[in-house]
Amino acid sequence: MNLGGISIPSQLVGYAVGLDSQIYKTIDGGGPPFTSSVRNSPPCDCNTTLTQHPLDQSVELHFDAVATQSEIDLYDLLGRKLGSITVEPNRNSITIDISKYTSGVYLARYRGRLYRFVKV
């Protein structure tokens, strides 16, 4: 398994996000894991970066502009979809407001790739 991120919020609870979009969770410090899948589509051949400033309440996603409307889906570490953001054609960046989310690790899916960010 290739890992995209690990979060251990307590002695018994831990999460690992695989690059294959699998989310692994343990609630007993290492017993059988709970797994969840974030819907995955073939990754794009695009230049995309996620920028986060630790004290800001937002993250920025920068990408190559595309001619069609697209979506950014936001998930928590349990794989629950929190919402979607529409990206209008010919945009090359978007700011995602994360002020309403509690502290934790989140995922943004854009054009088939997952990007991890942390709300402190």
Secondary structure, DSSP 8 states (H G I E B T S, - for coil): --EEEEE--SSS-EEEEETTSEEEEESSSSSS-EEEE-------S---EEEE-TTSSEEEEE----SS-EEEEEEETT--EEEEEEE-TT--EEEEE-TTS-SEEEEEEETTEEEEEEE-
